[in-house]
Amino acid sequence: MVIGIVLLGFLLTATTVSAEKAIILHVVGTVTAIDKKHIAVKTTGKTAPVSVKLTKQVRFKDKNRPGSNEPPVVGDHVIIEAKKENKALFATVVHYSAMRKATATAQ
């Protein structure tokens, strides 16, 4: 009986640990479209852009402005950390490097 309880406890713990380890995928490429609900990324491996869903919990990290949480714009290079759920990708963190040209300041 004691052995059965110990084995059951071990199996429940192992199941919980494996459920918590979500597989993180990376989407690397250039932003082709973005709005509040999704971001489309042109990757080198596919002809069609990859669509990644955005939630309110997503964090945006600009390489050139570490304190900012502003989203990227079309043309920026991104590395997206995403979770796959029901055949859809959900972004958790969007790392990007702005490809916008700096505007010339008047001197």
Jmol script that loads the backbone (N, CA, C; Angstrom):
load data "model"
ATOM      1  N   MET A   1       0.823  -1.196   0.000  1.00  0.00           N
ATOM      2  CA  MET A   1       0.000   0.000   0.000  1.00  0.00           C
ATOM      3  C   MET A   1       0.863   1.254   0.000  1.00  0.00           C
ATOM      4  N   VAL A   2       1.869   1.288   0.867  1.00  0.00           N
ATOM      5  CA  VAL A   2       2.759   2.442   0.946  1.00  0.00           C
ATOM      6  C   VAL A   2       3.503   2.625  -0.378  1.00  0.00           C
ATOM      7  N   ILE A   3       3.957   1.522  -0.964  1.00  0.00           N
ATOM      8  CA  ILE A   3       4.671   1.599  -2.235  1.00  0.00           C
ATOM      9  C   ILE A   3       3.753   2.161  -3.320  1.00  0.00           C
ATOM     10  N   GLY A   4       2.487   1.759  -3.315  1.00  0.00           N
ATOM     11  CA  GLY A   4       1.519   2.271  -4.284  1.00  0.00           C
ATOM     12  C   GLY A   4       1.319   3.770  -4.151  1.00  0.00           C
ATOM     13  N   ILE A   5       1.231   4.249  -2.930  1.00  0.00           N
ATOM     14  CA  ILE A   5       1.052   5.686  -2.677  1.00  0.00           C
ATOM     15  C   ILE A   5       2.293   6.457  -3.127  1.00  0.00           C
ATOM     16  N   VAL A   6       3.478   5.925  -2.842  1.00  0.00           N
ATOM     17  CA  VAL A   6       4.722   6.579  -3.249  1.00  0.00           C
ATOM     18  C   VAL A   6       4.810   6.635  -4.776  1.00  0.00           C
ATOM     19  N   LEU A   7       4.487   5.529  -5.448  1.00  0.00           N
ATOM     20  CA  LEU A   7       4.519   5.511  -6.914  1.00  0.00           C
ATOM     21  C   LEU A   7       3.507   6.481  -7.503  1.00  0.00           C
ATOM     22  N   LEU A   8       2.316   6.534  -6.939  1.00  0.00           N
ATOM     23  CA  LEU A   8       1.299   7.464  -7.410  1.00  0.00           C
ATOM     24  C   LEU A   8       1.775   8.910  -7.248  1.00  0.00           C
ATOM     25  N   GLY A   9       2.380   9.210  -6.102  1.00  0.00           N
ATOM     26  CA  GLY A   9       2.928  10.554  -5.884  1.00  0.00           C
ATOM     27  C   GLY A   9       4.003  10.891  -6.881  1.00  0.00           C
ATOM     28  N   PHE A  10       4.867   9.936  -7.175  1.00  0.00           N
ATOM     29  CA  PHE A  10       5.930  10.162  -8.156  1.00  0.00           C
ATOM     30  C   PHE A  10       5.351  10.421  -9.545  1.00  0.00           C
ATOM     31  N   LEU A  11       4.363   9.632  -9.949  1.00  0.00           N
ATOM     32  CA  LEU A  11       3.751   9.811 -11.267  1.00  0.00           C
ATOM     33  C   LEU A  11       3.056  11.159 -11.385  1.00  0.00           C
ATOM     34  N   LEU A  12       2.362  11.584 -10.347  1.00  0.00           N
ATOM     35  CA  LEU A  12       1.699  12.884 -10.385  1.00  0.00           C
ATOM     36  C   LEU A  12       2.709  14.015 -10.462  1.00  0.00           C
ATOM     37  N   THR A  13       3.811  13.902  -9.750  1.00  0.00           N
ATOM     38  CA  THR A  13       4.860  14.920  -9.796  1.00  0.00           C
ATOM     39  C   THR A  13       5.493  14.964 -11.178  1.00  0.00           C
ATOM     40  N   ALA A  14       5.789  13.824 -11.756  1.00  0.00           N
ATOM     41  CA  ALA A  14       6.408  13.771 -13.078  1.00  0.00           C
ATOM     42  C   ALA A  14       5.483  14.365 -14.128  1.00  0.00           C
ATOM     43  N   THR A  15       4.197  14.122 -14.030  1.00  0.00           N
ATOM     44  CA  THR A  15       3.234  14.668 -14.979  1.00  0.00           C
ATOM     45  C   THR A  15       3.162  16.185 -14.857  1.00  0.00           C
ATOM     46  N   THR A  16       3.159  16.691 -13.652  1.00  0.00           N
ATOM     47  CA  THR A  16       3.102  18.132 -13.433  1.00  0.00           C
ATOM     48  C   THR A  16       4.339  18.821 -13.985  1.00  0.00           C
ATOM     49  N   VAL A  17       5.501  18.261 -13.758  1.00  0.00           N
ATOM     50  CA  VAL A  17       6.738  18.868 -14.238  1.00  0.00           C
ATOM     51  C   VAL A  17       6.759  18.902 -15.753  1.00  0.00           C
ATOM     52  N   SER A  18       6.366  17.809 -16.405  1.00  0.00           N
ATOM     53  CA  SER A  18       6.398  17.794 -17.859  1.00  0.00           C
ATOM     54  C   SER A  18       5.361  18.744 -18.439  1.00  0.00           C
ATOM     55  N   ALA A  19       4.237  18.950 -17.769  1.00  0.00           N
ATOM     56  CA  ALA A  19       3.224  19.871 -18.262  1.00  0.00           C
ATOM     57  C   ALA A  19       3.693  21.316 -18.151  1.00  0.00           C
ATOM     58  N   GLU A  20       4.512  21.627 -17.148  1.00  0.00           N
ATOM     59  CA  GLU A  20       4.990  22.988 -16.967  1.00  0.00           C
ATOM     60  C   GLU A  20       6.070  23.358 -17.977  1.00  0.00           C
ATOM     61  N   LYS A  21       6.763  22.384 -18.535  1.00  0.00           N
ATOM     62  CA  LYS A  21       7.829  22.659 -19.491  1.00  0.00           C
ATOM     63  C   LYS A  21       7.227  22.854 -20.874  1.00  0.00           C
ATOM     64  N   ALA A  22       6.840  24.074 -21.181  1.00  0.00           N
ATOM     65  CA  ALA A  22       6.287  24.380 -22.492  1.00  0.00           C
ATOM     66  C   ALA A  22       7.434  24.456 -23.495  1.00  0.00           C
ATOM     67  N   ILE A  23       7.172  23.971 -24.680  1.00  0.00           N
ATOM     68  CA  ILE A  23       8.184  24.031 -25.720  1.00  0.00           C
ATOM     69  C   ILE A  23       8.198  25.444 -26.284  1.00  0.00           C
ATOM     70  N   ILE A  24       9.359  26.057 -26.247  1.00  0.00           N
ATOM     71  CA  ILE A  24       9.521  27.404 -26.775  1.00  0.00           C
ATOM     72  C   ILE A  24      10.110  27.301 -28.173  1.00  0.00           C
ATOM     73  N   LEU A  25       9.447  27.914 -29.121  1.00  0.00           N
ATOM     74  CA  LEU A  25       9.927  27.951 -30.495  1.00  0.00           C
ATOM     75  C   LEU A  25      10.439  29.354 -30.784  1.00  0.00           C
ATOM     76  N   HIS A  26      11.335  29.462 -31.743  1.00  0.00           N
ATOM     77  CA  HIS A  26      11.863  30.763 -32.137  1.00  0.00           C
ATOM     78  C   HIS A  26      11.487  31.041 -33.587  1.00  0.00           C
ATOM     79  N   VAL A  27      10.958  32.220 -33.824  1.00  0.00           N
ATOM     80  CA  VAL A  27      10.643  32.679 -35.169  1.00  0.00           C
ATOM     81  C   VAL A  27      11.595  33.838 -35.448  1.00  0.00           C
ATOM     82  N   VAL A  28      12.414  33.686 -36.477  1.00  0.00           N
ATOM     83  CA  VAL A  28      13.434  34.683 -36.796  1.00  0.00           C
ATOM     84  C   VAL A  28      13.186  35.213 -38.202  1.00  0.00           C
ATOM     85  N   GLY A  29      13.174  36.525 -38.346  1.00  0.00           N
ATOM     86  CA  GLY A  29      12.979  37.109 -39.665  1.00  0.00           C
ATOM     87  C   GLY A  29      12.683  38.582 -39.598  1.00  0.00           C
ATOM     88  N   THR A  30      11.944  39.058 -40.607  1.00  0.00           N
ATOM     89  CA  THR A  30      11.623  40.474 -40.750  1.00  0.00           C
ATOM     90  C   THR A  30      10.107  40.659 -40.647  1.00  0.00           C
ATOM     91  N   VAL A  31       9.685  41.665 -39.888  1.00  0.00           N
ATOM     92  CA  VAL A  31       8.261  41.952 -39.710  1.00  0.00           C
ATOM     93  C   VAL A  31       7.672  42.431 -41.036  1.00  0.00           C
ATOM     94  N   THR A  32       6.585  41.746 -41.481  1.00  0.00           N
ATOM     95  CA  THR A  32       5.882  42.173 -42.694  1.00  0.00           C
ATOM     96  C   THR A  32       4.547  42.834 -42.364  1.00  0.00           C
ATOM     97  N   ALA A  33       3.995  42.545 -41.176  1.00  0.00           N
ATOM     98  CA  ALA A  33       2.743  43.163 -40.724  1.00  0.00           C
ATOM     99  C   ALA A  33       2.656  42.999 -39.212  1.00  0.00           C
ATOM    100  N   ILE A  34       2.002  43.966 -38.574  1.00  0.00           N
ATOM    101  CA  ILE A  34       1.814  43.876 -37.121  1.00  0.00           C
ATOM    102  C   ILE A  34       0.583  44.690 -36.737  1.00  0.00           C
ATOM    103  N   ASP A  35      -0.189  44.131 -35.802  1.00  0.00           N
ATOM    104  CA  ASP A  35      -1.281  44.870 -35.173  1.00  0.00           C
ATOM    105  C   ASP A  35      -1.357  44.407 -33.721  1.00  0.00           C
ATOM    106  N   LYS A  36      -2.418  44.738 -33.020  1.00  0.00           N
ATOM    107  CA  LYS A  36      -2.501  44.410 -31.594  1.00  0.00           C
ATOM    108  C   LYS A  36      -2.673  42.914 -31.333  1.00  0.00           C
ATOM    109  N   LYS A  37      -3.126  42.149 -32.342  1.00  0.00           N
ATOM    110  CA  LYS A  37      -3.426  40.737 -32.128  1.00  0.00           C
ATOM    111  C   LYS A  37      -2.449  39.767 -32.773  1.00  0.00           C
ATOM    112  N   HIS A  38      -1.648  40.223 -33.730  1.00  0.00           N
ATOM    113  CA  HIS A  38      -0.709  39.302 -34.371  1.00  0.00           C
ATOM    114  C   HIS A  38       0.457  40.048 -35.010  1.00  0.00           C
ATOM    115  N   ILE A  39       1.499  39.282 -35.284  1.00  0.00           N
ATOM    116  CA  ILE A  39       2.658  39.790 -35.998  1.00  0.00           C
ATOM    117  C   ILE A  39       2.998  38.773 -37.078  1.00  0.00           C
ATOM    118  N   ALA A  40       3.254  39.253 -38.292  1.00  0.00           N
ATOM    119  CA  ALA A  40       3.628  38.381 -39.402  1.00  0.00           C
ATOM    120  C   ALA A  40       5.112  38.577 -39.675  1.00  0.00           C
ATOM    121  N   VAL A  41       5.836  37.456 -39.804  1.00  0.00           N
ATOM    122  CA  VAL A  41       7.290  37.510 -39.965  1.00  0.00           C
ATOM    123  C   VAL A  41       7.700  36.729 -41.203  1.00  0.00           C
ATOM    124  N   LYS A  42       8.464  37.375 -42.070  1.00  0.00           N
ATOM    125  CA  LYS A  42       9.029  36.718 -43.242  1.00  0.00           C
ATOM    126  C   LYS A  42      10.323  36.049 -42.808  1.00  0.00           C
ATOM    127  N   THR A  43      10.348  34.717 -42.881  1.00  0.00           N
ATOM    128  CA  THR A  43      11.539  33.964 -42.508  1.00  0.00           C
ATOM    129  C   THR A  43      12.254  33.509 -43.768  1.00  0.00           C
ATOM    130  N   THR A  44      13.486  33.044 -43.607  1.00  0.00           N
ATOM    131  CA  THR A  44      14.234  32.588 -44.778  1.00  0.00           C
ATOM    132  C   THR A  44      13.761  31.230 -45.262  1.00  0.00           C
ATOM    133  N   GLY A  45      13.157  30.429 -44.414  1.00  0.00           N
ATOM    134  CA  GLY A  45      12.774  29.075 -44.774  1.00  0.00           C
ATOM    135  C   GLY A  45      11.425  28.929 -45.438  1.00  0.00           C
ATOM    136  N   LYS A  46      10.552  29.917 -45.354  1.00  0.00           N
ATOM    137  CA  LYS A  46       9.201  29.791 -45.895  1.00  0.00           C
ATOM    138  C   LYS A  46       8.918  30.923 -46.870  1.00  0.00           C
ATOM    139  N   THR A  47       8.046  30.620 -47.834  1.00  0.00           N
ATOM    140  CA  THR A  47       7.676  31.664 -48.785  1.00  0.00           C
ATOM    141  C   THR A  47       6.613  32.589 -48.211  1.00  0.00           C
ATOM    142  N   ALA A  48       5.687  32.038 -47.421  1.00  0.00           N
ATOM    143  CA  ALA A  48       4.640  32.845 -46.795  1.00  0.00           C
ATOM    144  C   ALA A  48       5.101  33.285 -45.412  1.00  0.00           C
ATOM    145  N   PRO A  49       4.723  34.485 -44.978  1.00  0.00           N
ATOM    146  CA  PRO A  49       5.079  34.934 -43.629  1.00  0.00           C
ATOM    147  C   PRO A  49       4.473  34.029 -42.562  1.00  0.00           C
ATOM    148  N   VAL A  50       5.156  33.904 -41.437  1.00  0.00           N
ATOM    149  CA  VAL A  50       4.683  33.139 -40.293  1.00  0.00           C
ATOM    150  C   VAL A  50       3.882  34.086 -39.409  1.00  0.00           C
ATOM    151  N   SER A  51       2.664  33.681 -39.047  1.00  0.00           N
ATOM    152  CA  SER A  51       1.810  34.504 -38.199  1.00  0.00           C
ATOM    153  C   SER A  51       1.945  34.047 -36.752  1.00  0.00           C
ATOM    154  N   VAL A  52       2.205  35.003 -35.859  1.00  0.00           N
ATOM    155  CA  VAL A  52       2.336  34.719 -34.432  1.00  0.00           C
ATOM    156  C   VAL A  52       1.337  35.611 -33.707  1.00  0.00           C
ATOM    157  N   LYS A  53       0.532  34.997 -32.846  1.00  0.00           N
ATOM    158  CA  LYS A  53      -0.476  35.756 -32.105  1.00  0.00           C
ATOM    159  C   LYS A  53       0.175  36.533 -30.958  1.00  0.00           C
ATOM    160  N   LEU A  54      -0.342  37.736 -30.713  1.00  0.00           N
ATOM    161  CA  LEU A  54       0.129  38.583 -29.619  1.00  0.00           C
ATOM    162  C   LEU A  54      -0.958  38.659 -28.557  1.00  0.00           C
ATOM    163  N   THR A  55      -0.559  38.561 -27.299  1.00  0.00           N
ATOM    164  CA  THR A  55      -1.490  38.707 -26.184  1.00  0.00           C
ATOM    165  C   THR A  55      -1.064  39.924 -25.363  1.00  0.00           C
ATOM    166  N   LYS A  56      -1.822  40.237 -24.351  1.00  0.00           N
ATOM    167  CA  LYS A  56      -1.480  41.368 -23.480  1.00  0.00           C
ATOM    168  C   LYS A  56      -0.237  41.090 -22.642  1.00  0.00           C
ATOM    169  N   GLN A  57       0.128  39.809 -22.500  1.00  0.00           N
ATOM    170  CA  GLN A  57       1.277  39.441 -21.684  1.00  0.00           C
ATOM    171  C   GLN A  57       2.602  39.498 -22.452  1.00  0.00           C
ATOM    172  N   VAL A  58       2.566  39.682 -23.772  1.00  0.00           N
ATOM    173  CA  VAL A  58       3.800  39.680 -24.557  1.00  0.00           C
ATOM    174  C   VAL A  58       4.690  40.853 -24.160  1.00  0.00           C
ATOM    175  N   ARG A  59       5.995  40.610 -24.153  1.00  0.00           N
ATOM    176  CA  ARG A  59       6.966  41.666 -23.858  1.00  0.00           C
ATOM    177  C   ARG A  59       7.749  41.967 -25.124  1.00  0.00           C
ATOM    178  N   PHE A  60       7.978  43.244 -25.376  1.00  0.00           N
ATOM    179  CA  PHE A  60       8.765  43.678 -26.524  1.00  0.00           C
ATOM    180  C   PHE A  60      10.095  44.197 -26.012  1.00  0.00           C
ATOM    181  N   LYS A  61      11.190  43.735 -26.626  1.00  0.00           N
ATOM    182  CA  LYS A  61      12.523  44.153 -26.194  1.00  0.00           C
ATOM    183  C   LYS A  61      13.304  44.678 -27.391  1.00  0.00           C
ATOM    184  N   ASP A  62      13.472  45.993 -27.416  1.00  0.00           N
ATOM    185  CA  ASP A  62      14.233  46.667 -28.465  1.00  0.00           C
ATOM    186  C   ASP A  62      15.712  46.614 -28.095  1.00  0.00           C
ATOM    187  N   LYS A  63      16.525  46.064 -28.980  1.00  0.00           N
ATOM    188  CA  LYS A  63      17.959  45.935 -28.724  1.00  0.00           C
ATOM    189  C   LYS A  63      18.612  47.295 -28.474  1.00  0.00           C
ATOM    190  N   ASN A  64      18.145  48.317 -29.170  1.00  0.00           N
ATOM    191  CA  ASN A  64      18.760  49.644 -29.073  1.00  0.00           C
ATOM    192  C   ASN A  64      18.192  50.510 -27.949  1.00  0.00           C
ATOM    193  N   ARG A  65      17.046  50.112 -27.391  1.00  0.00           N
ATOM    194  CA  ARG A  65      16.420  50.862 -26.295  1.00  0.00           C
ATOM    195  C   ARG A  65      15.929  49.873 -25.247  1.00  0.00           C
ATOM    196  N   PRO A  66      16.822  49.383 -24.372  1.00  0.00           N
ATOM    197  CA  PRO A  66      16.484  48.323 -23.424  1.00  0.00           C
ATOM    198  C   PRO A  66      15.298  48.620 -22.508  1.00  0.00           C
ATOM    199  N   GLY A  67      15.036  49.856 -22.166  1.00  0.00           N
ATOM    200  CA  GLY A  67      13.949  50.187 -21.256  1.00  0.00           C
ATOM    201  C   GLY A  67      12.592  50.278 -21.920  1.00  0.00           C
ATOM    202  N   SER A  68      12.557  50.242 -23.222  1.00  0.00           N
ATOM    203  CA  SER A  68      11.313  50.408 -23.960  1.00  0.00           C
ATOM    204  C   SER A  68      10.519  49.109 -24.034  1.00  0.00           C
ATOM    205  N   ASN A  69       9.195  49.224 -24.077  1.00  0.00           N
ATOM    206  CA  ASN A  69       8.326  48.072 -24.319  1.00  0.00           C
ATOM    207  C   ASN A  69       7.454  48.345 -25.546  1.00  0.00           C
ATOM    208  N   GLU A  70       7.956  49.186 -26.448  1.00  0.00           N
ATOM    209  CA  GLU A  70       7.241  49.503 -27.681  1.00  0.00           C
ATOM    210  C   GLU A  70       7.369  48.338 -28.658  1.00  0.00           C
ATOM    211  N   PRO A  71       6.333  48.061 -29.426  1.00  0.00           N
ATOM    212  CA  PRO A  71       6.413  46.971 -30.398  1.00  0.00           C
ATOM    213  C   PRO A  71       7.255  47.359 -31.614  1.00  0.00           C
ATOM    214  N   PRO A  72       7.728  46.355 -32.356  1.00  0.00           N
ATOM    215  CA  PRO A  72       8.480  46.651 -33.574  1.00  0.00           C
ATOM    216  C   PRO A  72       7.544  47.178 -34.661  1.00  0.00           C
ATOM    217  N   VAL A  73       8.132  47.621 -35.765  1.00  0.00           N
ATOM    218  CA  VAL A  73       7.354  48.074 -36.915  1.00  0.00           C
ATOM    219  C   VAL A  73       7.755  47.240 -38.126  1.00  0.00           C
ATOM    220  N   VAL A  74       6.986  47.369 -39.186  1.00  0.00           N
ATOM    221  CA  VAL A  74       7.285  46.648 -40.423  1.00  0.00           C
ATOM    222  C   VAL A  74       8.701  46.977 -40.871  1.00  0.00           C
ATOM    223  N   GLY A  75       9.461  45.944 -41.184  1.00  0.00           N
ATOM    224  CA  GLY A  75      10.839  46.109 -41.620  1.00  0.00           C
ATOM    225  C   GLY A  75      11.863  45.785 -40.550  1.00  0.00           C
ATOM    226  N   ASP A  76      11.458  45.767 -39.290  1.00  0.00           N
ATOM    227  CA  ASP A  76      12.385  45.448 -38.201  1.00  0.00           C
ATOM    228  C   ASP A  76      12.707  43.949 -38.201  1.00  0.00           C
ATOM    229  N   HIS A  77      13.926  43.627 -37.792  1.00  0.00           N
ATOM    230  CA  HIS A  77      14.346  42.236 -37.636  1.00  0.00           C
ATOM    231  C   HIS A  77      13.921  41.771 -36.249  1.00  0.00           C
ATOM    232  N   VAL A  78      13.337  40.546 -36.169  1.00  0.00           N
ATOM    233  CA  VAL A  78      12.840  40.040 -34.895  1.00  0.00           C
ATOM    234  C   VAL A  78      13.313  38.617 -34.630  1.00  0.00           C
ATOM    235  N   ILE A  79      13.391  38.313 -33.343  1.00  0.00           N
ATOM    236  CA  ILE A  79      13.518  36.950 -32.853  1.00  0.00           C
ATOM    237  C   ILE A  79      12.391  36.817 -31.841  1.00  0.00           C
ATOM    238  N   ILE A  80      11.417  35.986 -32.166  1.00  0.00           N
ATOM    239  CA  ILE A  80      10.243  35.838 -31.316  1.00  0.00           C
ATOM    240  C   ILE A  80      10.319  34.516 -30.563  1.00  0.00           C
ATOM    241  N   GLU A  81      10.179  34.585 -29.251  1.00  0.00           N
ATOM    242  CA  GLU A  81      10.032  33.384 -28.434  1.00  0.00           C
ATOM    243  C   GLU A  81       8.534  33.123 -28.363  1.00  0.00           C
ATOM    244  N   ALA A  82       8.113  31.926 -28.798  1.00  0.00           N
ATOM    245  CA  ALA A  82       6.686  31.631 -28.870  1.00  0.00           C
ATOM    246  C   ALA A  82       6.379  30.235 -28.350  1.00  0.00           C
ATOM    247  N   LYS A  83       5.156  30.085 -27.847  1.00  0.00           N
ATOM    248  CA  LYS A  83       4.644  28.785 -27.415  1.00  0.00           C
ATOM    249  C   LYS A  83       3.635  28.316 -28.462  1.00  0.00           C
ATOM    250  N   LYS A  84       3.637  27.017 -28.735  1.00  0.00           N
ATOM    251  CA  LYS A  84       2.674  26.459 -29.675  1.00  0.00           C
ATOM    252  C   LYS A  84       1.530  25.827 -28.897  1.00  0.00           C
ATOM    253  N   GLU A  85       0.323  26.297 -29.176  1.00  0.00           N
ATOM    254  CA  GLU A  85      -0.881  25.772 -28.532  1.00  0.00           C
ATOM    255  C   GLU A  85      -1.945  25.575 -29.602  1.00  0.00           C
ATOM    256  N   ASN A  86      -2.429  24.351 -29.732  1.00  0.00           N
ATOM    257  CA  ASN A  86      -3.477  24.041 -30.719  1.00  0.00           C
ATOM    258  C   ASN A  86      -3.125  24.539 -32.120  1.00  0.00           C
ATOM    259  N   LYS A  87      -1.928  24.239 -32.561  1.00  0.00           N
ATOM    260  CA  LYS A  87      -1.427  24.571 -33.904  1.00  0.00           C
ATOM    261  C   LYS A  87      -1.260  26.077 -34.143  1.00  0.00           C
ATOM    262  N   ALA A  88      -1.351  26.889 -33.103  1.00  0.00           N
ATOM    263  CA  ALA A  88      -1.139  28.332 -33.237  1.00  0.00           C
ATOM    264  C   ALA A  88       0.076  28.720 -32.404  1.00  0.00           C
ATOM    265  N   LEU A  89       0.794  29.740 -32.864  1.00  0.00           N
ATOM    266  CA  LEU A  89       1.948  30.250 -32.130  1.00  0.00           C
ATOM    267  C   LEU A  89       1.531  31.488 -31.355  1.00  0.00           C
ATOM    268  N   PHE A  90       1.927  31.539 -30.076  1.00  0.00           N
ATOM    269  CA  PHE A  90       1.640  32.685 -29.216  1.00  0.00           C
ATOM    270  C   PHE A  90       2.966  33.258 -28.726  1.00  0.00           C
ATOM    271  N   ALA A  91       3.228  34.519 -29.028  1.00  0.00           N
ATOM    272  CA  ALA A  91       4.478  35.160 -28.632  1.00  0.00           C
ATOM    273  C   ALA A  91       4.510  35.397 -27.131  1.00  0.00           C
ATOM    274  N   THR A  92       5.674  35.141 -26.536  1.00  0.00           N
ATOM    275  CA  THR A  92       5.880  35.492 -25.134  1.00  0.00           C
ATOM    276  C   THR A  92       6.829  36.685 -25.044  1.00  0.00           C
ATOM    277  N   VAL A  93       7.886  36.660 -25.872  1.00  0.00           N
ATOM    278  CA  VAL A  93       8.846  37.768 -25.927  1.00  0.00           C
ATOM    279  C   VAL A  93       9.202  38.027 -27.385  1.00  0.00           C
ATOM    280  N   VAL A  94       9.197  39.304 -27.772  1.00  0.00           N
ATOM    281  CA  VAL A  94       9.604  39.694 -29.119  1.00  0.00           C
ATOM    282  C   VAL A  94      10.856  40.549 -28.979  1.00  0.00           C
ATOM    283  N   HIS A  95      11.995  39.964 -29.342  1.00  0.00           N
ATOM    284  CA  HIS A  95      13.257  40.706 -29.363  1.00  0.00           C
ATOM    285  C   HIS A  95      13.376  41.301 -30.763  1.00  0.00           C
ATOM    286  N   TYR A  96      13.780  42.562 -30.849  1.00  0.00           N
ATOM    287  CA  TYR A  96      13.913  43.126 -32.187  1.00  0.00           C
ATOM    288  C   TYR A  96      14.981  44.199 -32.238  1.00  0.00           C
ATOM    289  N   SER A  97      15.397  44.426 -33.466  1.00  0.00           N
ATOM    290  CA  SER A  97      16.365  45.467 -33.752  1.00  0.00           C
ATOM    291  C   SER A  97      15.720  46.379 -34.790  1.00  0.00           C
ATOM    292  N   ALA A  98      15.529  47.620 -34.415  1.00  0.00           N
ATOM    293  CA  ALA A  98      14.856  48.562 -35.297  1.00  0.00           C
ATOM    294  C   ALA A  98      15.685  48.824 -36.539  1.00  0.00           C
ATOM    295  N   MET A  99      15.037  48.749 -37.676  1.00  0.00           N
ATOM    296  CA  MET A  99      15.731  48.995 -38.937  1.00  0.00           C
ATOM    297  C   MET A  99      15.359  50.360 -39.504  1.00  0.00           C
ATOM    298  N   ARG A 100      14.671  51.167 -38.687  1.00  0.00           N
ATOM    299  CA  ARG A 100      14.296  52.515 -39.113  1.00  0.00           C
ATOM    300  C   ARG A 100      15.544  53.375 -39.231  1.00  0.00           C
ATOM    301  N   LYS A 101      15.537  54.212 -40.221  1.00  0.00           N
ATOM    302  CA  LYS A 101      16.658  55.145 -40.354  1.00  0.00           C
ATOM    303  C   LYS A 101      16.447  56.288 -39.388  1.00  0.00           C
ATOM    304  N   ALA A 102      17.502  56.671 -38.732  1.00  0.00           N
ATOM    305  CA  ALA A 102      17.420  57.812 -37.810  1.00  0.00           C
ATOM    306  C   ALA A 102      17.205  59.089 -38.604  1.00  0.00           C
ATOM    307  N   THR A 103      16.340  59.935 -38.103  1.00  0.00           N
ATOM    308  CA  THR A 103      16.092  61.196 -38.803  1.00  0.00           C
ATOM    309  C   THR A 103      17.222  62.171 -38.496  1.00  0.00           C
ATOM    310  N   ALA A 104      17.595  62.941 -39.470  1.00  0.00           N
ATOM    311  CA  ALA A 104      18.674  63.910 -39.287  1.00  0.00           C
ATOM    312  C   ALA A 104      18.159  65.051 -38.408  1.00  0.00           C
ATOM    313  N   THR A 105      18.964  65.434 -37.450  1.00  0.00           N
ATOM    314  CA  THR A 105      18.560  66.541 -36.584  1.00  0.00           C
ATOM    315  C   THR A 105      19.180  67.833 -37.108  1.00  0.00           C
ATOM    316  N   ALA A 106      18.464  68.917 -36.948  1.00  0.00           N
ATOM    317  CA  ALA A 106      18.962  70.229 -37.409  1.00  0.00           C
ATOM    318  C   ALA A 106      20.094  70.679 -36.500  1.00  0.00           C
ATOM    319  N   GLN A 107      21.096  71.199 -37.119  1.00  0.00           N
ATOM    320  CA  GLN A 107      22.244  71.682 -36.328  1.00  0.00           C
ATOM    321  C   GLN A 107      22.382  73.161 -36.402  1.00  0.00           C
TER     322      GLN A 107
END
end "model"
wireframe off; spacefill off
backbone 0.3
color backbone group
